[in-house]
Amino acid sequence: MTDLTGLFVPLVTPFTVGGEVALTALERLAHRVLDDGAAGLVALGTTAEHATLSTAERTLVLQTCARVSRDRGAVLIAGAGGNDTARASAAVAALRVYPEVRAALTVVPYYSRPGEAGVLAHFRAVTAAAAVPLVIYNVPHRTGQPLSWSAIRQLAGLPGVAGIKHAPGAVDQDTVLMMAGRPAGFAVLGGDDVTVSPLLALGADGAILASAHVATAEFARLIRLWRDGHAEDARRLGHRLAPLSAALFAAPNPAVIKAVLHRRGEIPSPAVRLPLVPASQAVAAAAERLAA
């Protein structure tokens, strides 16, 4: 299993003014977040707008992130999966051609709402085909499929499951029970930016945070403080970062993050692809003020 600790940044896909993927900007951004303390990168996650990238564009993005990860010795997690079990299995199997990819971020099947029994059957099939360990992405407000701790415990016991990106929208009862009873070797990575500090306080190993594009060093420090037992300093920093995360998600992700990165000169445009629309100037300015 790979080392799934610390901060992982799910990289945006920068676009040129003409709408093409800006690979040079992506590469610079990947190096910058690693320079600022990220332990690794996530390629082709939700924040990357993977759903509106062509197959050729996805390949270029993954190749770019793989090159940076190889050069920097950083952990690379690649988004792969979906709500079609056969296609999800093929997607994770195809990652074998990228030796730099250490794990696949694989979402709970969305829209069809297969129930917990269907989710378990889905991941049994996907793990059987997988070329790398899986990080299960539990995000019920996107998938429409909640998971109880009982279901998560069974998923954690599957061979080839390395951990979970946990984004249920709150630190709820199942989250507390998961943290109290998770098996050894099952990594928990926070995925709800605003509430990540409480999850880290419960013992999460790290986080996959889109907000960390903007305040990378501070989010990396937050994780270190909780892991090293500096609760008072961690609590204060978590309280300060939560409003920033809320501002960065004030419009559908990654519109605000891209607007702030563009204002800082890190990407060539704030463009997102339909059905997403760019963040308003007011929303972008509010987030930028909190990031200062």
Secondary structure, DSSP 8 states (H G I E B T S, - for coil): -----EEEEE----B-TTSSB-HHHHHHHHHHHHHTT-SEEEESSGGGTGGGS-HHHHHHHHHHHHHHHHHHT-EEEEE---S-HHHHHHHHHGGGG-TTEEEEEEE---SS--HHHHHHHHHHHHHHH-SS-EEEEE-HHHHS----HHHHHHHHTSTTEEEEEE--SS--HHHHHHHHH--TT-EEEE--STTHHHHHHTT--EEE-GGGGTSHHHHHHHHHHHHTT-HHHHHHHHHHHHHHHHHHTSSSTTHHHHHHHHHTTSSS-----TTS----HHHHHHHHHHH-
